[in-house]
Amino acid sequence: MTIPAAANAQDEDGRPAWQLVIHGGAGVIERSRLTPEQDAAIRAALDQALEAGSAILASGGSALDAVEAAVRVLEDAPHFNAGRGSVFTYQGTIEMDASIMDGSNRAAGAVTGVTATRNPIRLARAVMENSPHVFLSREGADQYSIEQGLPQEPPEYFQTAERRRQLEELRSRPSAEHFDVHLKYGTVGAVALDRQGHVAAATSTGGLTGKRWGRIGDSPIIGAGTYADDRACAVSATGAGEYFIRAGVAHEICARMRMGGQAPQEAADAVMAEVQALGGTGGVIVVTPRGDGVYSFNTPGMYRGQASPSGRSVAIYGDEPAQ
Ligand code: ASP
């Protein structure tokens, strides 16, 4: 789905002055699976995230600040699999992953297996800006978070009754089925273009329900779940991470645009077709320096939203229009 640029949203080059696209996960998201209350609460949270990011972009702030702000709102909302509301590991713990990338200089930061940081996306950004590294893991990442003075929370803060129920359901199944039985990937992400023409991407997740053995998905892997490059686009992904890693999804979309001259929708659809051919499901959001905003997903639905100077909109099910 390509988001049309409204006439009043364009500057003299014909591109929207700024653009923000977010997701709250893709998967088997159908009307019959959500109560009206859940549907409304999810839409409200998506809209709040758009509002937070839009306020920054509209006032001339950076794409980097906007994607971080939007993702923080979604991490704080219990409906999504990131921050509060993250899924449980097989052992009943919470291990969160996040990554962020600045398209203006390809600076990037990522963390995996963090257990106490209230907003893992802030930690990813701290790694990018304040450490000499790109990717920190587990105890070391937790330690760095404390050293950076980021807000910490006890395990109960992140845990919700619904996620615990999902873990119990998974554990009651034969072990061969211990792999994301819900096919609902609640990872959150944001991509943005700012008035200066720079793009940025951010992704945050609890991973997959029942994950074990220190499993890491695509979300914190630069080039798989997240990528941003002013020469091409910014991408955030959600889905069965193993396939997104193998397809190098986020970088591959950028590479197709930069070197193959493909349009963003064409590139996103082609890479999602590759994911599907490998057996994977999920979706991506893409923003370009020209102001294009694109979704591509091969699941029944994706929690998503977009904002530009002409307004903002959210959607859940696959048959809802992009705007
Ligand atoms: N991509 C995430 C992972 O594999 C899951 C998700 O998108 O919800 O960890």
Residues whose N, C-alpha, C, O or C-beta is under 5 A from the ligand:
A	BS01	LIG	G25 Y185 G186 T187 T205 G207 L208 G217 D218 S219 A237 T238 G239 A240 G241 E242
